[in-house]
Amino acid sequence: MWEDERGLFVKGKLLIEDDPLAKRAHAHMKAGSLSGLSIGYVLKDGEYERTKGSFD
């Protein structure tokens, strides 16, 4: 995963032979019918800095 001035980019592999959901996602990617990306993440331990509006 990386980011540049155009946005966020992701590179990976789909296990289309083993996972029906991956096969479906691959079909949508090939058809050009995807319009976005959703990611999940877990924050590292830290404290919220209210004045900065961020976690440190």
C-alpha positions in Angstrom: 0.0 0.0 0.0 1.3 3.5 -0.8 0.0 7.0 -1.3 1.0 9.7 -3.8 -0.5 13.0 -5.0 -3.3 11.1 -6.8 -4.4 8.9 -3.9 -4.0 5.6 -2.2 -2.8 2.5 -4.1 -2.9 -1.1 -3.1 -1.2 -4.2 -4.5 -2.1 -7.7 -3.5 -3.2 -11.1 -4.6 -6.7 -12.6 -4.7 -7.1 -16.3 -4.0 -9.8 -16.8 -6.6 -9.3 -20.6 -6.7 -10.0 -21.0 -3.0 -12.4 -18.2 -2.1 -15.7 -17.4 -3.8 -15.8 -13.9 -2.4 -12.3 -13.2 -3.9 -13.5 -14.7 -7.2 -16.5 -12.3 -7.2 -14.3 -9.3 -6.3 -11.9 -10.3 -9.2 -14.8 -10.4 -11.6 -15.9 -6.9 -10.6 -12.3 -5.6 -10.9 -12.0 -7.0 -14.4 -15.4 -5.5 -15.4 -14.5 -2.0 -14.0 -17.6 -2.0 -11.8 -15.8 -1.1 -8.5 -15.8 2.6 -7.5 -14.0 2.6 -4.2 -12.1 0.8 -1.5 -12.8 0.3 2.2 -10.1 -0.6 4.6 -10.0 -1.5 8.3 -7.2 -0.9 10.8 -6.3 -1.0 14.4 -4.7 2.0 16.1 -1.5 1.4 18.0 -1.6 2.1 21.8 -1.3 5.9 22.4 -3.1 8.9 23.7 -5.4 11.3 22.0 -4.0 14.8 21.7 -7.1 17.0 21.7 -5.1 20.1 20.7 -3.7 18.4 17.6 -6.8 16.3 16.9 -4.6 13.2 16.6 -3.3 10.1 18.4 0.3 10.2 19.6 
